[in-house]
Amino acid sequence: MYGANLSNILSAHTHAVLDILAWIPYGVGHFALPAICSGFLFLFAAPGTTPVFARAFGYMSIAGVTIQLIFPCTPPWYEKLHGLEPAHYGMPGSPAGLRRVDELFGVDMYTTSFTTAPLPFGAFPSLHAGDAILEALFMQYCFPRFRPFFIFYSVWICWSTMYLNHHYAIDLVGGGIMAAIAYYISRTRFLPRPQLDKTTRWEYEYVEYGDRPRIYDEESAGAYYGTNADGNAYGSYGLGLLTHRRPGSSDSDEWTLGSSSSFDSLSRGDTLCGSSSSTPGILSPTTPNDDHVDVWSKVRIGAKDTDATEVYVAR
């Protein structure tokens, strides 16, 4: 039920070459790849991707260790050494298949550390699988051309954990589920969207976050606006340099339409509010002229004989 048969099958036949192939992702990649992935995401992904990855990685690791402490589970090596004997924390751990790697290289990289580990029964969930799958999900999102390689690495490290007798299949499933949850929350709410035509972070002119829909602004010649994790709007012209006002804002973002005579009145010293004493720069939804167009209430064409071609657009 929990994958003991699969783990026993994969670990039944050992070889020095297989030991090395299993050691590379389990003993090296697991510790080096978080930093390597962070570096690649910082340099070549959208700005802001690395902090989101770091938070997802950290929260998932904290949750995984918490589960291991509250619900300790023995790995396959315990069953092979002690059978069904009840386990307790005073029992020594075991490097299992990593002992063969130490013997192969003639060094003590894992034997002592695993034997004296304070948490020898933290098999579920597998953070080896969880970390690798989370890294693969973030990397394939930012660099989809290399998706087959990221999938291959995830399968590779899952095989190595069972071959080295450190995890059952159910442990890998648990780690994968935790990675999927952390990635889904990050992608839908916080993760910047990659722009595949950009090579490095410095080529990005604007950033959109999560799966929130983009706002298409016809009035800005087809400009797009997105929102970041704080809900602030970003325009496609730059990283927040031109901000699109959101609906419900106290400052209006409507268009004011006026005829040529309305602008002639401005040249005589009148303001759009109707008198020169009005506050400069404040637009009013109405003007005192009969030939204005008010788009905030309803369109009205004044008594003056004004051609439609004389209507101008003012922001």
Residue pairs with C-beta under 8 A, 6 or more apart in sequence:
1 170
2 168
2 169
2 170
3 162
3 168
3 169
3 170
3 171
3 172
3 173
4 76
4 79
4 168
6 162
6 168
6 169
7 76
7 162
7 165
7 167
7 168
7 169
8 76
10 159
10 162
10 163
11 76
11 97
11 162
11 163
11 164
11 165
14 97
14 100
14 163
16 100
16 104
18 163
19 97
19 100
19 101
19 104
20 101
20 104
21 160
22 97
22 159
22 160
22 163
22 164
23 98
23 101
23 160
23 164
24 160
25 132
25 153
25 156
25 157
25 160
26 98
26 128
26 157
26 160
26 161
26 164
26 166
27 98
27 101
27 109
27 110
29 132
29 153
29 157
30 128
30 131
30 132
30 157
33 131
33 132
33 135
34 57
34 131
34 135
37 53
37 135
37 138
37 139
38 50
38 53
38 54
40 139
40 143
41 49
41 50
41 53
41 138
41 139
41 142
42 49
42 50
42 201
43 200
43 201
44 142
44 143
44 199
44 200
44 201
45 142
45 143
45 192
45 194
45 201
46 142
46 192
46 193
46 194
46 195
46 198
46 201
46 204
46 207
47 192
47 201
47 204
47 207
47 239
48 192
48 207
48 209
49 138
49 142
49 191
49 192
49 194
52 186
52 190
52 191
52 192
53 138
53 186
55 186
55 190
56 134
56 138
56 182
56 183
56 185
56 186
57 131
57 134
57 182
59 182
60 130
60 131
60 134
60 178
60 179
60 181
60 182
61 127
61 130
61 131
63 178
64 125
64 127
64 130
64 175
64 178
65 122
65 127
67 124
67 125
67 174
68 119
68 121
68 122
68 123
68 124
68 125
69 119
69 122
71 124
72 87
72 89
72 119
72 121
72 122
73 121
73 122
73 123
73 124
73 171
74 87
74 121
74 123
75 96
75 121
75 123
75 165
75 166
75 167
75 168
75 171
76 96
76 162
76 165
76 166
76 167
76 168
77 94
77 96
77 165
77 166
78 87
78 94
78 120
78 121
80 165
81 94
82 91
87 121
89 118
89 120
89 121
91 120
92 115
92 116
92 120
93 114
93 115
93 116
93 117
93 120
94 114
94 115
94 120
95 102
95 110
95 111
95 113
95 114
95 115
96 114
96 164
96 165
96 166
97 163
97 164
97 165
97 166
98 109
98 110
98 111
98 114
98 164
98 166
99 110
99 111
101 109
101 110
102 108
102 109
102 110
102 111
114 120
123 166
123 167
123 168
123 171
124 168
124 170
124 171
124 174
125 171
125 174
125 175
125 177
125 178
126 161
126 167
126 171
126 172
126 174
126 175
127 175
128 157
128 160
128 161
128 166
128 167
128 175
129 154
129 157
129 158
129 161
129 167
129 171
129 172
129 175
129 176
129 179
130 174
130 175
130 176
130 178
130 179
131 175
131 179
132 153
132 154
132 157
132 158
133 154
133 175
133 176
133 179
133 180
134 179
134 182
134 183
135 150
136 150
136 151
136 153
136 154
137 150
137 179
137 180
137 183
138 183
138 186
138 191
139 146
139 150
140 146
140 147
140 150
140 151
141 183
141 187
141 191
141 194
142 194
143 194
144 196
158 172
161 167
161 171
161 172
162 168
162 169
162 172
187 210
187 211
188 210
188 211
189 209
189 210
189 211
189 229
190 209
190 210
190 229
191 209
191 210
192 207
192 208
192 209
193 207
193 208
193 209
193 210
193 226
195 204
198 204
204 239
205 236
205 237
205 238
205 239
206 226
206 234
206 235
206 236
206 237
206 238
206 239
207 226
207 228
207 234
207 239
208 214
208 224
208 226
208 227
208 234
209 226
209 227
209 228
209 229
210 229
212 226
212 227
214 224
214 225
214 226
215 224
215 225
215 226
215 233
215 244
216 222
216 224
217 223
217 224
217 225
217 244
219 255
220 235
223 235
223 236
223 237
224 235
224 236
225 233
225 234
225 235
225 236
225 244
226 233
226 234
227 233
227 234
228 234
232 240
232 243
233 243
233 244
233 245
233 246
234 240
234 243
234 244
235 241
235 242
235 243
235 244
244 253
245 251
245 253
252 283
254 285
254 295
254 296
255 295
255 313
255 314
255 315
256 272
256 283
256 285
256 295
256 314
256 315
257 292
257 293
257 295
257 311
257 312
257 313
257 314
258 272
258 287
258 289
258 292
258 293
258 311
258 312
258 314
259 289
259 291
259 292
259 293
259 302
259 304
259 306
259 310
259 311
259 312
260 306
260 310
260 311
260 312
261 289
261 291
261 304
261 306
261 310
262 272
262 287
262 289
262 291
262 292
263 312
263 314
265 287
265 289
266 272
269 276
270 276
270 288
271 278
271 280
272 278
272 282
272 283
272 284
272 287
273 279
273 282
273 283
273 284
273 287
274 284
274 287
274 288
278 284
285 294
285 295
285 296
285 297
286 292
286 294
286 296
286 297
287 294
289 302
290 302
290 303
290 304
291 301
291 302
291 303
291 304
291 306
292 300
292 302
293 299
293 300
293 301
293 311
294 300
